Every structure is written in structure tokens, then in C-alpha cells.
Amino acid sequence: MAKVTLSGYIEVPKEDLDAVLFELPNHVSLTQQETGCITFTVTQDQEKPCHFDVYEEFIDKATFEKHQARVKASDWGKVTQNVKRFYTITGH
């Protein structure tokens, strides 16, 4: 089974920034506890506060897809519905 890696960034609309920052710690914690998560980071750019670098690794395609499904149904999924995502995914 091939490891799945997602890397890139998100751009958060200014009007959604407070909600995203509020929910981010919970999103990171829940993701890091998921079975199959190797690493997961979301880091806010200090010079461009609406820009967040994203990096995640999962042990295989199945655990990555399970993560994606959970996220879509989560509070994070709701507060980030207007976020623009710029990702590269390998191993899927």
C-alpha cells in the first residue's frame, strides 16, 4: 500500500478567518488522532494571515479517503466551505 501525501496551502477569505482560527486546533487534534495519520500540520503564515500551509501524510489511500469524508462532515468542513485550496496529492 502506498502512503498518501497532501501538500500545499489554503487561502481563507478575510471574513472567515476568525471562525477558521477558532476551529483549527480542534481540526488538527482530531486529524492527528485518526487511525492511519502519520503527520498533519496546518501553519498560518505570519506575514499573510489568510494563507495557511498544509501538509499531511496517511498510511494509505483508504485512511486518506476516510479522513476526507470525516472532514467534509465536520465543523471544519463547514467553516472552510469558502476556502480556496491549492494542493498536490501523491500516492492516491
Backbone hydrogen bonds in HBPLUS format (Angstrom, degrees):
<---DONOR---> <-ACCEPTOR-->    atom                        ^
c    i                          cat <-CA-CA->   ^        H-A-AA   ^      H-
h    n   atom  resd res      DA  || num        DHA   H-A  angle D-A-AA Bond
n    s   type  num  typ     dist DA aas  dist angle  dist       angle   num
A0004-VAL N   A0058-PHE O   2.95 MM  54  5.25 158.2  2.00 145.1 151.9     1
A0058-PHE N   A0004-VAL O   2.88 MM  54  5.25 157.5  1.93 152.0 159.3     2
A0005-THR N   A0090-THR O   2.98 MM  85  5.29 157.3  2.03 144.9 152.3     3
A0090-THR N   A0005-THR O   2.86 MM  85  5.29 158.1  1.90 151.1 158.5     4
A0006-LEU N   A0056-GLU O   2.87 MM  50  5.21 164.5  1.89 150.1 154.7     5
A0056-GLU N   A0006-LEU O   2.88 MM  50  5.21 156.9  1.93 155.9 158.4     6
A0007-SER N   A0088-THR O   2.95 MM  81  5.41 156.8  2.01 149.7 157.3     7
A0088-THR N   A0007-SER O   2.76 MM  81  5.41 149.8  1.85 157.1 167.4     8
A0008-GLY N   A0054-VAL O   3.03 MM  46  5.36 141.6  2.19 159.5 155.9     9
A0054-VAL N   A0008-GLY O   2.87 MM  46  5.36 173.2  1.87 135.5 136.7    10
A0009-TYR N   A0086-PHE O   2.89 MM  77  5.32 156.0  1.95 140.1 146.7    11
A0086-PHE N   A0009-TYR O   2.85 MM  77  5.32 158.7  1.90 177.2 175.0    12
A0010-ILE N   A0052-PHE O   2.87 MM  42  5.32 151.8  1.95 148.7 158.2    13
A0052-PHE N   A0010-ILE O   3.02 MM  42  5.32 162.2  2.06 153.2 156.8    14
A0011-GLU N   A0084-LYS O   2.86 MM  73  5.16 156.4  1.91 148.9 156.6    15
A0084-LYS N   A0011-GLU O   3.04 MM  73  5.16 164.9  2.06 151.1 150.7    16
A0012-VAL N   A0050-CYS O   2.76 MM  38  4.91 167.5  1.78 150.1 153.8    17
A0016-ASP N   A0013-PRO O   2.80 MM   3  5.37 154.0  1.87 120.0 128.7    18
A0017-LEU N   A0014-LYS O   3.25 MM   3  5.21 158.6  2.29 103.3 109.8    19
A0020-VAL N   A0016-ASP O   3.02 MM   4  6.22 160.8  2.05 158.9 165.1    20
A0021-LEU N   A0017-LEU O   2.88 MM   4  6.08 168.1  1.89 160.0 162.9    21
A0022-PHE N   A0018-ASP O   2.98 MM   4  6.12 149.3  2.07 143.7 152.2    22
A0023-GLU N   A0019-ALA O   3.06 MM   4  6.25 155.5  2.12 146.5 152.0    23
A0024-LEU N   A0020-VAL O   2.86 MM   4  5.81 139.3  2.03 151.1 161.9    24
A0027-HIS N   A0023-GLU O   3.05 MM   4  6.28 161.1  2.09 157.1 163.1    25
A0028-VAL N   A0024-LEU O   2.93 MM   4  6.14 167.3  1.94 165.7 167.7    26
A0029-SER N   A0025-PRO O   2.99 MM   4  6.11 165.8  2.01 146.7 151.1    27
A0030-LEU N   A0026-ASN O   2.90 MM   4  6.05 171.4  1.91 155.4 157.7    28
A0031-THR N   A0027-HIS O   3.00 MM   4  6.10 160.8  2.04 147.8 153.5    29
A0032-GLN N   A0028-VAL O   2.91 MM   4  6.06 166.1  1.93 156.0 159.6    30
A0033-GLN N   A0029-SER O   3.21 MM   4  6.37 132.1  2.45 141.1 152.6    31
A0033-GLN N   A0030-LEU O   3.29 MM   3  5.26 137.4  2.48  94.2 105.7    32
A0034-GLU N   A0031-THR O   3.01 MM   3  5.23 155.8  2.07 108.8 116.5    33
A0037-CYS N   A0034-GLU O   3.20 MM   3  5.63 166.4  2.21 130.2 130.6    34
A0059-ILE N   A0036-GLY O   2.82 MM  23  5.12 149.5  1.91 140.8 151.2    35
A0038-ILE N   A0057-GLU O   2.81 MM  19  5.26 164.1  1.84 141.8 145.2    36
A0039-THR N   A0057-GLU O   3.39 MM  18  5.21 159.7  2.43 127.5 131.1    37
A0057-GLU N   A0039-THR O   2.85 MM  18  5.21 153.7  1.92 149.0 148.6    38
A0041-THR N   A0055-TYR O   2.81 MM  14  5.30 158.4  1.85 158.3 164.7    39
A0055-TYR N   A0041-THR O   2.95 MM  14  5.30 157.2  2.01 153.5 154.9    40
A0043-THR N   A0053-ASP O   2.82 MM  10  5.11 157.7  1.87 146.5 153.8    41
A0053-ASP N   A0043-THR O   2.80 MM  10  5.11 150.4  1.89 153.4 147.7    42
A0045-ASP N   A0051-HIS O   2.87 MM   6  5.61 170.3  1.88 165.4 162.6    43
A0051-HIS N   A0048-LYS O   2.89 MM   3  5.57 164.0  1.92 133.9 136.1    44
A0064-PHE N   A0060-ASP O   3.14 MM   4  6.36 154.9  2.21 148.8 156.5    45
A0065-GLU N   A0061-LYS O   2.86 MM   4  6.07 163.2  1.89 155.4 159.6    46
A0066-LYS N   A0062-ALA O   2.98 MM   4  6.16 151.8  2.06 143.0 150.9    47
A0067-HIS N   A0063-THR O   3.01 MM   4  6.16 154.5  2.07 140.6 147.1    48
A0068-GLN N   A0064-PHE O   2.94 MM   4  6.27 160.7  1.98 151.8 156.8    49
A0069-ALA N   A0065-GLU O   3.01 MM   4  6.23 156.8  2.07 147.1 152.6    50
A0070-ARG N   A0066-LYS O   3.00 MM   4  6.26 157.8  2.05 148.3 154.3    51
A0071-VAL N   A0067-HIS O   2.92 MM   4  6.16 164.0  1.95 158.5 162.6    52
A0072-LYS N   A0068-GLN O   3.12 MM   4  6.32 160.9  2.15 147.3 151.6    53
A0073-ALA N   A0070-ARG O   3.17 MM   3  5.39 128.9  2.45 100.3 113.0    54
A0074-SER N   A0071-VAL O   3.06 MM   3  5.04 163.0  2.09 108.0 113.3    55
A0078-LYS N   A0074-SER O   3.16 MM   4  6.58 145.2  2.29 141.2 150.5    56
A0078-LYS N   A0075-ASP O   3.06 MM   3  5.03 119.3  2.45  93.1 108.3    57
A0079-VAL N   A0075-ASP O   2.94 MM   4  6.29 164.4  1.96 159.5 162.0    58
A0080-THR N   A0076-TRP O   2.99 MM   4  5.99 134.1  2.21 147.4 158.2    59
A0081-GLN N   A0078-LYS O   3.44 MM   3  5.48 164.7  2.47 109.4 108.8    60
A0083-VAL N   A0080-THR O   3.07 MM   3  5.09 162.8  2.10 109.2 114.6    61
